[in-house]
Amino acid sequence: MLKEHHFIYLAPEKWAGLWRNRQQLMSVFARDNTVLFIEPPTFSFRLAGQSLLRRQVGLPNLYVFRFPPYPPLSGRFPLERIFRIARRHSLIQALKKLDMQNPILWLSRPYMVERLAEIPRARLLVYHVVDEYAGYAGLTREQTQRLREQEKRIFSLADIVVVTSKKLYETKSPFHPRTYLVPNAANYEAYSEALRDPRLPEALAAIPPPRLGYSGLIGDKLDLEMLLCLAKAHPQWSLVFLGEARFVRPSELWPRLLSLPNVHYLGQVEISKVPHYVKGFQAGLIPYRQNLQAENISPLKLYDYLAAGIPVASIDIPAAREFKGHLHIAENPLRFPEIVEAALGDTSPERILARRDIAAQNTWEARGEQISSIILTTLRSE
């Protein structure tokens, strides 16, 4: 594992909230390295007076940096240039305070290439591709083209490209000679600890089993029509949703789903409590739309479900096929109910242990070691 290095993670979202691979990986690296997690600029004065640089509770080497808030007009010329200089100055002051030198800079979105001028020169630039960003819902043709152009610029600047799925490796590796496949993983120890506790959160325990659970971002990638049909056809099953609900395009299906008596939305819970909810599911759901985004995704929830030992019912996507001996996979939405039923019966101790064993081989610590090896090899070749 890397030790005594400095990391700068240029984040697309705040540290608090739904945890993704960025929070998991940076938490691992922060055990022996200094990590600065830079939140995106905010264009309001609501946060005025709050600390710009704060140490993350429980992670003494991880710091979260928030740019000073700016008025909405700061993105227009010539104010854009003035505020860019101001942002760079505030960041440099934070770096001096942490004595960060020769940092490893981490980007995870194509548009971040536009912000490189704000970041002091890095020792190494890592581009972490976690989705096929061109497959996101709501993009216009012009936005998609601009995104592809930005990504090409990052490829020309990056020292290392890390992708999370085989499909992403196929599409991105031709553009960069140092492209590496590092899938997502599970916090295995957190789930082991949760399983040693027989109690369930009160909100979950109040829901009658069998509980079909979904944990993660609730949005456009979900096949809500399929879930609506599932809930209506099987009123004896409880559908439980855990996480933030955020849709790019307004969806009338989500309110309709929530109106059903056997559908329960528990909202977003603290990351440390998520394993205690997931272990109480009788089956974990991966109910994605079968589209470009799903073809390239590496679902964190898949590894979480396996770490909890629960059966998994998934729509047919490449990430699920990689574990087909341990999952129940529906070829299409029409077959999803029968796959869920099969998953509910997959509860033998041997099968639970097998799922847990798969998760034990796919931990964030293992991923951190893999990326550490890649970075060290690259640094030695300079």
C-alpha positions in Angstrom: 0.0 0.0 0.0 1.2 3.5 -0.8 2.6 5.4 2.3 3.5 9.0 3.0 2.1 10.3 -0.3 -0.2 13.2 -0.9 -3.5 12.8 -2.7 -5.9 15.5 -4.1 -9.3 14.2 -5.1 -11.2 16.6 -7.3 -14.8 15.5 -6.5 -18.0 15.9 -8.4 -20.1 15.9 -5.2 -19.7 16.6 -1.5 -18.1 14.2 0.8 -21.2 13.8 3.0 -24.2 11.9 1.5 -24.3 8.7 -0.5 -20.9 7.0 -0.4 -19.4 6.0 -3.8 -16.1 4.4 -4.6 -14.3 7.8 -4.2 -15.1 7.9 -0.4 -14.2 4.3 0.0 -10.9 4.5 -1.8 -9.8 7.8 -0.3 -10.6 6.4 3.2 -8.3 3.5 2.5 -5.5 5.7 1.2 -5.9 8.1 4.1 -4.7 5.5 6.6 -1.1 6.0 5.5 -1.2 9.1 3.3 -2.6 12.7 3.4 -5.7 13.1 1.3 -7.4 16.3 0.4 -10.9 15.8 -0.9 -12.0 18.9 -2.9 -15.7 19.5 -3.0 -17.2 21.3 -6.1 -17.6 25.1 -5.9 -21.0 26.3 -4.5 -22.7 29.3 -6.0 -24.5 30.7 -3.0 -23.9 32.4 0.3 -25.7 29.9 2.4 -22.5 28.2 3.5 -20.7 31.5 4.3 -18.8 31.3 7.5 -18.3 27.6 7.5 -14.8 26.1 7.6 -13.1 25.8 4.2 -10.8 23.1 5.4 -11.8 20.5 7.9 -10.5 17.2 9.1 -12.9 14.3 8.5 -14.1 12.7 11.7 -12.5 9.2 12.2 -10.0 9.8 9.4 -7.2 11.9 10.8 -5.3 12.1 7.5 -8.3 13.0 5.3 -9.3 16.6 4.9 -12.3 18.0 3.0 -11.9 21.4 1.3 -14.8 23.6 0.4 -14.2 26.6 -1.9 -15.5 29.9 -0.6 -19.1 30.4 -1.9 -19.5 32.6 -5.0 -22.5 34.4 -6.5 -24.2 32.7 -9.5 -22.9 35.3 -11.9 -19.3 34.3 -11.1 -19.3 31.9 -14.1 -19.6 34.8 -16.7 -16.8 36.6 -18.4 -14.9 38.5 -17.0 -15.9 37.5 -13.5 -15.2 33.8 -14.4 -11.4 34.5 -14.6 -11.4 36.6 -11.4 -13.1 33.9 -9.4 -11.0 31.2 -10.9 -7.9 33.0 -9.6 -9.6 33.4 -6.2 -10.4 29.8 -6.1 -6.8 28.8 -6.9 -5.5 31.1 -4.3 -7.8 29.6 -1.6 -6.7 26.1 -2.6 -3.0 27.0 -2.5 -3.4 28.3 1.0 -5.0 25.0 2.0 -2.2 23.0 0.4 0.4 25.1 2.3 -1.4 24.5 5.6 -1.3 20.7 5.0 2.3 20.9 3.6 1.2 19.0 0.5 3.9 18.6 -2.1 4.1 16.7 -5.4 0.5 15.4 -5.0 -1.2 12.7 -6.9 -4.2 14.3 -8.6 -7.4 12.3 -9.0 -10.1 13.2 -11.5 -13.3 11.3 -12.2 -15.3 13.4 -14.6 -14.5 14.7 -18.1 -15.5 18.2 -17.4 -12.9 18.5 -14.7 -10.2 19.0 -17.4 -11.6 22.6 -17.4 -10.6 23.1 -13.8 -7.0 21.9 -14.0 -5.8 25.5 -14.3 -7.0 26.0 -10.7 -4.9 23.1 -9.3 -1.2 23.4 -8.7 1.0 21.1 -10.8 0.7 17.4 -9.7 3.3 14.7 -9.7 0.8 12.2 -11.2 -2.6 12.6 -12.8 -5.1 9.7 -12.4 -8.3 9.6 -14.4 -10.8 7.3 -12.7 -13.6 6.3 -15.1 -16.6 4.9 -13.2 -19.3 5.2 -15.8 -19.8 5.7 -19.5 -20.6 9.4 -19.0 -22.0 9.8 -22.5 -24.8 7.4 -21.5 -26.2 9.6 -18.7 -29.8 10.5 -19.0 -30.8 14.0 -20.1 -27.8 14.9 -22.2 -28.3 16.7 -25.5 -26.2 15.9 -28.6 -24.1 19.0 -28.1 -23.4 18.1 -24.4 -22.5 14.5 -25.3 -20.1 15.8 -28.0 -18.5 18.3 -25.6 -18.1 15.6 -23.0 -16.3 13.3 -25.5 -14.0 16.1 -26.4 -13.2 16.8 -22.8 -12.4 13.2 -22.1 -10.0 13.1 -25.1 -8.2 16.0 -23.5 -7.9 14.2 -20.2 -6.6 11.1 -22.0 -3.8 13.3 -23.4 -2.9 14.6 -20.0 -3.4 11.6 -17.7 -0.5 9.4 -16.5 -2.9 6.6 -15.5 -6.5 5.7 -16.5 -8.4 3.4 -14.1 -11.7 2.0 -15.2 -14.3 0.0 -13.1 -15.7 -2.5 -15.7 -14.6 -4.7 -18.5 -16.8 -2.8 -21.0 -15.1 0.5 -20.0 -11.7 -1.1 -20.4 -12.7 -2.2 -24.0 -13.8 1.3 -24.9 -11.2 3.4 -23.0 -7.9 1.4 -23.3 -7.4 2.2 -27.0 -7.1 5.9 -26.0 -4.4 5.4 -23.3 -1.6 2.9 -23.0 -1.8 2.8 -19.2 -5.4 1.8 -18.7 -6.2 -0.5 -15.8 -9.3 -2.4 -14.8 -10.0 -2.0 -11.1 -13.7 -2.9 -10.3 -15.6 -1.6 -7.3 -15.6 -3.6 -4.0 -17.2 -4.0 -0.6 -16.4 -2.8 2.9 -16.2 -6.5 4.0 -15.3 -5.7 7.6 -18.2 -3.4 8.1 -20.6 -6.1 6.9 -18.9 -8.7 9.1 -19.4 -6.4 12.1 -23.1 -5.8 11.2 -23.8 -9.6 10.8 -22.5 -10.2 14.4 -25.2 -7.9 15.6 -28.6 -9.7 15.6 -30.6 -6.5 15.8 -32.2 -4.6 12.9 -32.8 -0.9 12.6 -36.3 -0.1 13.9 -37.5 1.3 10.6 -36.6 -1.8 8.7 -37.8 -4.3 11.4 -41.2 -2.7 11.2 -41.5 -3.8 7.5 -42.9 -7.3 7.0 -40.7 -9.8 5.3 -39.8 -10.9 2.7 -38.0 -7.6 2.1 -36.7 -7.0 -1.4 -34.1 -4.3 -0.9 -32.4 -1.7 -3.1 -29.5 0.4 -1.7 -27.9 3.2 -3.6 -28.8 6.2 -5.8 -32.5 6.1 -6.9 -32.7 7.7 -10.2 -33.0 7.4 -14.0 -31.0 4.3 -14.2 -33.7 2.3 -12.4 -36.4 0.5 -14.4 -39.3 1.9 -12.4 -41.9 0.4 -14.7 -40.5 -3.1 -14.0 -40.5 -2.4 -10.2 -44.0 -1.1 -10.3 -45.2 -4.2 -12.1 -43.3 -6.3 -9.5 -44.8 -4.6 -6.5 -48.4 -4.8 -7.9 -48.1 -8.4 -8.9 -46.7 -9.5 -5.6 -48.3 -7.5 -2.8 -47.0 -10.1 -0.3 -43.4 -8.9 -1.0 -42.1 -5.7 0.6 -40.0 -3.5 -1.6 -37.5 -1.4 0.4 -35.5 1.5 -1.0 -32.5 2.9 0.8 -30.6 6.0 -0.5 -31.0 9.4 -2.2 -33.8 9.8 -4.8 -32.6 12.1 -7.6 -33.9 12.2 -11.1 -32.6 14.1 -14.1 -35.9 13.8 -15.8 -39.1 14.1 -13.8 -40.6 10.7 -13.2 -44.3 10.1 -12.4 -43.5 6.5 -11.9 -41.6 7.0 -8.7 -44.5 8.7 -6.8 -46.8 5.9 -8.2 -44.4 3.3 -6.8 -44.3 5.0 -3.4 -48.1 5.1 -3.2 -48.3 1.3 -3.1 -48.8 -0.2 0.5 -45.9 -2.7 0.1 -43.3 -0.2 -1.1 -41.2 1.5 1.6 -38.7 4.4 1.1 -36.4 4.8 4.1 -34.3 7.7 2.6 -30.6 8.1 3.0 -28.9 6.8 6.1 -25.5 7.3 7.6 -22.9 5.1 5.8 -21.9 3.2 8.9 -25.6 2.1 9.3 -26.1 0.9 5.8 -24.8 -2.7 6.4 -27.3 -3.1 9.3 -30.1 -2.3 6.8 -28.8 -4.4 3.9 -28.4 -7.5 6.1 -32.1 -7.4 6.8 -33.1 -7.7 3.2 -34.2 -11.2 2.1 -33.0 -10.4 -1.4 -31.0 -7.5 -2.9 -32.2 -6.0 -6.1 -30.3 -4.7 -9.1 -33.2 -3.4 -11.2 -31.5 -1.3 -13.9 -32.7 -0.3 -17.3 -30.8 -2.2 -19.9 -29.0 0.6 -21.6 -25.6 2.1 -22.3 -25.0 3.2 -18.8 -25.9 -0.2 -17.3 -23.7 -2.0 -19.9 -20.7 -0.1 -18.4 -21.5 0.0 -14.7 -19.8 -1.7 -11.8 -22.5 -1.6 -9.1 -21.3 -1.1 -5.5 -24.5 -2.5 -4.3 -23.6 -5.9 -5.9 -20.6 -6.2 -3.7 -22.5 -5.0 -0.6 -25.2 -7.6 -1.1 -22.6 -10.3 -1.4 -20.8 -9.1 1.7 -24.1 -9.3 3.6 -24.6 -12.9 2.2 -28.0 -12.2 0.9 -29.4 -13.5 -2.4 -29.2 -11.1 -5.4 -31.8 -10.7 -8.2 -30.4 -8.7 -11.1 -31.4 -7.7 -14.5 -29.0 -9.0 -17.2 -26.0 -6.7 -17.3 -22.3 -7.5 -17.8 -21.4 -6.8 -14.2 -23.9 -9.4 -13.0 -22.7 -12.0 -15.5 -19.3 -12.0 -14.0 -20.8 -13.5 -10.8 -23.6 -15.5 -12.5 -23.0 -18.6 -10.4 -23.8 -16.5 -7.3 -26.6 -14.3 -8.6 -30.0 -14.8 -10.1 -30.2 -13.0 -13.5 -33.3 -12.0 -15.5 -32.7 -11.8 -19.3 -35.4 -9.1 -19.6 -37.9 -7.2 -17.3 -40.6 -9.8 -17.9 -38.6 -12.5 -16.2 -37.6 -10.4 -13.2 -40.4 -11.6 -10.9 -39.5 -15.3 -11.3 -35.8 -14.4 -10.7 -36.8 -12.6 -7.5 -38.7 -15.7 -6.4 -35.7 -17.9 -7.1 -33.5 -15.6 -5.1 -35.8 -15.7 -2.1 -35.3 -19.4 -2.0 -31.6 -19.3 -2.2 -30.9 -19.2 1.6 -28.8 -22.3 2.4 -25.9 -21.8 4.7 -23.5 -23.0 2.0 -24.8 -20.4 -0.5 -24.6 -17.6 2.1 -21.0 -18.5 2.9 -20.1 -18.7 -0.9 -21.5 -15.2 -1.4 -19.6 -13.9 1.6 -16.4 -15.6 0.3 -16.7 -13.7 -3.0 -17.0 -10.4 -1.2 -14.0 -11.3 0.9 -11.9 -11.5 -2.3 -13.2 -8.1 -3.4 -12.5 -5.6 -0.7 -11.6 -1.9 -0.8 -8.2 -2.7 0.8 -7.5 -5.1 -2.0 -8.4 -2.4 -4.6 -6.2 0.1 -2.7 -3.3 -2.2 -2.9 -3.9 -2.8 -6.7 -4.0 0.9 -7.4 -1.0 1.5 -5.2 1.0 -1.0 -7.2 -0.1 0.7 -10.5 0.9 4.1 -9.1 4.3 2.9 -7.8 5.1 1.2 -11.1 4.3 4.4 -13.0 6.4 6.6 -10.6 9.4 4.3 -10.9 9.2 4.5 -14.7 9.5 8.3 -14.7 
